């Protein structure tokens, strides 16, 4: 189980990142792929009329067709998936990459961060990545931690207000919390900030933050985003008070499979942006995860679920269906800010 306690020490960050990335990547293993992409791109450049793919381009159906004719995204995806697997020491979540379900190379290229848009030729990008570890690191984080996946701090103000009131009613001095889909840690740090503001003794609180992606664990624990230094600066500004008061020592980021969670009791469980969205929307998966989380909820504890999914996902798995699943697992449901919650019978 990969786990990290927050640290802003640069040496710690470098050391722990080295455990996630392969020590040696053989560029010669990709020579055939590079030559293949070079031939494909030469055909595209010789045949396709202007405008070529370019940063900021609006990809029209015609541009998409030209791209697919000479630079089939399926071929490019297969090659870059090989790169992900060769680079990461744990199996990559390929469904999160910019190539997954992409309509064309043109669509993929214009969605890359500016520092990765130095060439519209995919063979040039691949070659540069194989020979520049710093650029490769940025590419990996841009691939699996894109900004579109995360809503930032203070996403669910209503839910936070609910937690604030709930804390006032608790009699128990200690508090064990779980952020069951922590992503890059915004909700985890936000909860810790709320506890700091409420004057909780840091020695009497513990926050577990779980995700399935080791890169997210690393980014959250080190408040670091190699592909987006502006985001990193904002993140560190938001968490500065926690590090100043030593609250970061009460947070632990871990890689945990929610279908097989550790059997630890928690007084408060957050599962924001998880149930009914892109990752877990099939009924059986939702039921399985809710049952697992309800099983580790302490008597009198609460589980809260909010999301910012677009309307399509909300229609696919509406909150009323989630309430039914919570109640099937013995929880009494209620509204909690932007989402729903369930309380487990018993006394906190």
FENGI-V898725 format. One record per residue. RES is the residue in one small letter. OMEGA is omega as a letter, one per 40 degrees, with the letter a starting at -180 (none if undefined). Layout:
((RES/OMEGA) (RES/OMEGA))
This chain:
((x/a) (x/a) (x/i) (x/i) (x/a) (x/i) (x/i) (x/a) (x/a) (x/i) (x/i) (x/a) (x/i) (x/a) (x/a) (x/i) (x/i) (x/i) (x/a) (x/a) (x/i) (x/a) (x/a) (x/i) (x/a) (x/i) (x/a) (x/i) (x/a) (x/a) (x/i) (x/i) (x/i) (x/a) (x/i) (x/i) (x/i) (x/i) (x/i) (x/a) (x/i) (x/i) (x/i) (x/a) (x/a) (x/a) (x/a) (x/i) (x/i) (x/e) (x/i) (x/i) (x/a) (x/i) (x/i) (x/a) (x/i) (x/a) (x/i) (x/i) (x/i) (x/i) (x/i) (x/i) (x/i) (x/i) (x/a) (x/a) (x/a) (x/a) (x/a) (x/a) (x/i) (x/i) (x/a) (x/i) (x/a) (x/a) (x/a) (x/i) (x/i) (x/i) (x/i) (x/a) (x/i) (x/a) (x/a) (x/a) (x/i) (x/a) (x/a) (x/i) (x/a) (x/i) (x/i) (x/a) (x/a) (x/a) (x/a) (x/i) (x/i) (x/a) (x/a) (x/i) (x/i) (x/i) (x/a) (x/a) (x/a) (x/i) (x/i) (x/i) (x/a) (x/a) (x/i) (x/a) (x/a) (x/i) (x/i) (x/i) (x/a) (x/i) (x/i) (x/i) (x/a) (x/a) (x/i) (x/i) (x/a) (x/a) (x/a) (x/a) (x/i) (x/i) (x/i) (x/i) (x/i) (x/i) (x/a) (x/a) (x/i) (x/a) (x/a) (x/i) (x/i) (x/a) (x/a) (x/a) (x/a) (x/a) (x/i) (x/a) (x/i) (x/i) (x/a) (x/a) (x/i) (x/i) (x/i) (x/i) (x/i) (x/a) (x/i) (x/i) (x/i) (x/i) (x/i) (x/a) (x/a) (x/i) (x/a) (x/a) (x/a) (x/a) (x/i) (x/a) (x/i) (x/i) (x/a) (x/i) (x/a) (x/a) (x/i) (x/i) (x/a) (x/a) (x/i) (x/i) (x/i) (x/i) (x/i) (x/i) (x/i) (x/i) (x/i) (x/a) (x/a) (x/i) (x/i) (x/i) (x/a) (x/a) (x/a) (x/i) (x/i) (x/i) (x/i) (x/a) (x/a) (x/i) (x/i) (x/a) (x/i) (x/i) (x/i) (x/i) (x/a) (x/a) (x/a) (x/a) (x/a) (x/a) (x/a) (x/i) (x/a) (x/a) (x/a) (x/a) (x/i) (x/i) (x/i) (x/a) (x/i) (x/a) (x/a) (x/i) (x/a) (x/a) (x/a) (x/a) (x/i) (x/i) (x/i) (x/a) (x/i) (x/a) (x/a) (x/a) (x/a) (x/i) (x/i) (x/i) (x/a) (x/i) (x/a) (x/i) (x/a) (x/i) (x/i) (x/a) (x/i) (x/a) (x/i) (x/a) (x/i) (x/i) (x/a) (x/i) (x/i) (x/i) (x/a) (x/i) (x/a) (x/a) (x/i) (x/a) (x/a) (x/a) (x/a) (x/i) (x/i) (x/a) (x/a) (x/i) (x/i) (x/a) (x/a) (x/a) (x/i) (x/i) (x/i) (x/a) (x/i) (x/i) (x/i) (x/i) (x/a) (x/i) (x/a) (x/a) (x/a) (x/i) (x/a) (x/i) (x/i) (x/i) (x/i) (x/i) (x/i) (x/a) (x/a) (x/i) (x/i) (x/i) (x/a) (x/a) (x/a) (x/a) (x/a) (x/i) (x/i) (x/i) (x/a) (x/a) (x/i) (x/a) (x/i) (x/i) (x/i) (x/a) (x/i) (x/a) (x/i) (x/i) (x/a) (x/a) (x/a) (x/a) (x/a) (x/i) (x/i) (x/i) (x/a) (x/a) (x/i) (x/a) (x/i) (x/none))
